[in-house]
Amino acid sequence: MPTRDDAYALMTSHVKSESLQKHMLSVEAAMRAYARKYGEDEELWAMTGLLHDSDYEEYPDLKEHTQVAAQWLRDEGYDERIIYAILAHNDVNLESHPRADLLSKGLYACDEITGMITATVLVRPTKSIEGLEVSSVRKKMKSKGFAAGVNREDLVKGAEELGVDLNEHIAFVIQAMTRVAATLGLAGTATPETQQEAIN
């Protein structure tokens, strides 16, 4: 089984967009946290998150997206559970790959919510995820013009499929992403003084 370093190298060899790389690092962090919560294999779950969109930059067509990545991963000897979950997170593949297992449900649930959280952080004065409230994310979800690429239905459906309350899910993912905020570029650039000004 390839290592996390192998997975990161594979992902970055195909993904040059820094924002897409950070998206996959966000999903990796959320998946690792959920694996710990559920007593599952942390490395397996984290790697699934890290690799889930590895072919998207080169193959954005939904009929190809995940199919190409699945072949890459098979060629490199990745666990079939990872490949299945990645295929299952693309609704185009649901007939052949229904989200019937916890890993697949976890990936689907973590995918879109990380994008909404990131977008919400980036419009904060501090540009920091520290102290981000669930209510702020929910408020932005209601704004149709905000982060238009994030599918609101998928956000809600993801939490439902995983069997978690949406607010609790958002809070959990915020916490997971906060642990790697610097890597995600969400640690903020404001000084303590300007942060205080933003609060006031």
C-alpha positions as CSV (number, residue, x, y, z in Angstrom):
1,M,0.0,0.0,0.0
2,P,1.4,3.4,-0.9
3,T,2.2,5.9,1.8
4,R,0.7,9.3,2.5
5,D,3.8,10.8,0.9
6,D,3.1,8.8,-2.2
7,A,-0.5,9.9,-2.3
8,Y,0.5,13.6,-1.9
9,A,3.1,13.2,-4.7
10,L,0.5,11.6,-7.0
11,M,-2.1,14.3,-6.2
12,T,0.3,17.3,-6.7
13,S,1.7,15.8,-9.9
14,H,-1.8,16.1,-11.5
15,V,-3.1,19.1,-9.6
16,K,-1.3,22.4,-10.1
17,S,-4.1,24.7,-8.8
18,E,-3.2,25.7,-5.2
19,S,-6.8,26.2,-4.3
20,L,-7.7,22.6,-5.4
21,Q,-4.7,21.2,-3.6
22,K,-5.9,23.0,-0.4
23,H,-9.4,21.7,-1.0
24,M,-8.1,18.1,-0.9
25,L,-5.9,18.8,2.1
26,S,-9.1,20.1,3.8
27,V,-11.0,17.0,3.0
28,E,-8.1,14.9,4.2
29,A,-8.1,16.7,7.6
30,A,-11.9,16.2,7.9
31,M,-11.8,12.6,6.9
32,R,-8.9,11.9,9.4
33,A,-11.0,13.4,12.2
34,Y,-14.1,11.4,11.3
35,A,-12.1,8.2,11.1
36,R,-10.8,8.9,14.6
37,K,-14.4,9.6,15.8
38,Y,-15.7,6.4,14.3
39,G,-12.8,4.2,15.2
40,E,-11.9,3.6,11.6
41,D,-8.5,3.5,9.8
42,E,-7.2,7.1,9.9
43,E,-4.6,6.7,7.2
44,L,-7.1,5.0,4.8
45,W,-9.7,7.7,5.4
46,A,-7.3,10.5,5.2
47,M,-5.8,9.2,1.9
48,T,-9.3,8.9,0.4
49,G,-9.8,12.6,1.2
50,L,-6.4,13.6,-0.2
51,L,-6.9,11.8,-3.5
52,H,-10.6,12.2,-4.1
53,D,-10.3,15.0,-6.8
54,S,-6.8,14.2,-8.1
55,D,-8.0,13.9,-11.7
56,Y,-10.4,16.8,-11.6
57,E,-8.1,19.5,-13.0
58,E,-7.2,17.4,-16.0
59,Y,-10.5,15.6,-16.4
60,P,-13.3,17.9,-15.2
61,D,-16.0,16.2,-17.2
62,L,-18.1,14.3,-14.7
63,K,-18.2,11.2,-16.9
64,E,-14.4,11.0,-16.7
65,H,-13.8,12.5,-13.3
66,T,-13.0,9.8,-10.7
67,Q,-12.9,7.1,-13.4
68,V,-9.4,8.3,-14.5
69,A,-8.3,8.6,-10.9
70,A,-9.5,5.1,-10.1
71,Q,-7.3,3.7,-12.9
72,W,-4.3,5.7,-11.6
73,L,-4.8,4.4,-8.1
74,R,-5.3,0.8,-9.2
75,D,-2.1,1.0,-11.2
76,E,-0.3,2.2,-8.1
77,G,-1.7,-0.5,-5.8
78,Y,-4.1,1.6,-3.7
79,D,-6.7,-0.1,-1.5
80,E,-9.9,-0.8,-3.4
81,R,-11.9,0.8,-0.5
82,I,-10.3,4.1,-1.3
83,I,-11.0,3.7,-5.0
84,Y,-14.7,2.7,-4.4
85,A,-15.3,5.7,-2.1
86,I,-13.8,8.1,-4.7
87,L,-15.9,6.7,-7.4
88,A,-19.0,6.9,-5.1
89,H,-18.6,10.5,-4.3
90,N,-19.4,11.4,-8.0
91,D,-23.1,11.0,-8.3
92,V,-22.7,10.0,-12.0
93,N,-21.3,6.6,-10.7
94,L,-24.1,6.0,-8.1
95,E,-25.7,3.1,-10.0
96,S,-22.5,1.1,-10.0
97,H,-21.0,2.6,-6.8
98,P,-23.8,3.4,-4.3
99,R,-22.6,5.1,-1.1
100,A,-23.4,2.1,1.1
101,D,-20.4,2.1,3.4
102,L,-19.2,4.6,6.0
103,L,-16.1,5.6,4.1
104,S,-18.1,6.6,1.0
105,K,-20.6,8.5,3.1
106,G,-17.9,10.3,5.0
107,L,-16.1,11.4,1.8
108,Y,-19.3,12.7,0.3
109,A,-20.2,14.6,3.5
110,C,-16.8,16.2,3.8
111,D,-16.3,17.2,0.2
112,E,-18.6,20.3,-0.3
113,I,-18.7,21.5,3.3
114,T,-14.9,22.1,3.3
115,G,-15.4,24.4,0.3
116,M,-18.2,26.4,2.0
117,I,-16.1,26.7,5.2
118,T,-13.0,27.9,3.2
119,A,-15.0,30.5,1.3
120,T,-16.6,31.8,4.5
121,V,-13.2,32.2,6.1
122,L,-11.7,34.0,3.2
123,V,-14.3,36.8,3.4
124,R,-13.6,37.3,7.2
125,P,-11.5,40.4,8.0
126,T,-8.9,38.2,9.7
127,K,-8.8,35.5,7.0
128,S,-8.6,33.1,9.9
129,I,-10.6,30.0,10.6
130,E,-10.0,30.4,14.3
131,G,-13.3,31.2,16.1
132,L,-15.4,30.7,13.0
133,E,-19.0,30.1,14.1
134,V,-21.4,27.6,12.5
135,S,-24.0,30.4,12.2
136,S,-21.6,32.3,9.9
137,V,-21.3,29.3,7.6
138,R,-25.1,28.7,7.6
139,K,-25.7,32.4,6.8
140,K,-23.4,32.2,3.8
141,M,-25.1,29.0,2.7
142,K,-28.3,31.0,2.3
143,S,-26.7,33.6,0.1
144,K,-27.1,32.1,-3.4
145,G,-24.5,34.3,-5.0
146,F,-21.8,33.3,-2.5
147,A,-19.5,30.4,-3.3
148,A,-21.8,29.6,-6.2
149,G,-19.8,26.5,-7.1
150,V,-20.7,24.8,-3.8
151,N,-23.8,22.7,-4.2
152,R,-26.1,23.4,-1.2
153,E,-28.1,20.3,-1.8
154,D,-25.0,18.2,-1.6
155,L,-24.1,19.9,1.7
156,V,-27.4,18.9,3.2
157,K,-27.6,15.5,1.6
158,G,-24.0,14.7,2.7
159,A,-24.8,15.2,6.4
160,E,-28.1,13.3,6.1
161,E,-26.4,10.3,4.4
162,L,-23.7,10.2,7.1
163,G,-26.4,10.4,9.8
164,V,-25.2,13.6,11.5
165,D,-26.9,16.9,12.3
166,L,-25.8,19.5,9.8
167,N,-24.8,22.1,12.4
168,E,-22.7,19.5,14.3
169,H,-21.2,18.4,11.0
170,I,-20.1,21.9,10.2
171,A,-18.7,22.4,13.7
172,F,-16.8,19.2,13.5
173,V,-15.2,20.0,10.1
174,I,-14.3,23.5,11.2
175,Q,-12.5,22.0,14.2
176,A,-10.7,19.5,11.9
177,M,-9.6,22.2,9.5
178,T,-8.5,24.5,12.3
179,R,-5.9,21.9,13.3
180,V,-4.1,22.3,9.9
181,A,-5.1,26.0,9.3
182,A,-1.6,27.1,8.4
183,T,-1.3,24.4,5.7
184,L,-4.7,25.4,4.3
185,G,-3.8,29.1,4.3
186,L,-6.6,29.8,6.8
187,A,-4.5,30.8,9.8
188,G,-5.0,34.5,9.0
189,T,-2.6,37.3,8.1
190,A,-3.9,39.8,10.6
191,T,-1.9,41.0,13.6
192,P,-3.5,40.7,17.1
193,E,-4.3,44.4,16.9
194,T,-6.2,44.2,13.5
195,Q,-7.9,41.1,14.7
196,Q,-9.2,42.9,17.7
197,E,-10.4,45.7,15.5
198,A,-12.3,43.2,13.3
199,I,-14.0,41.8,16.4
200,N,-15.1,45.3,17.7
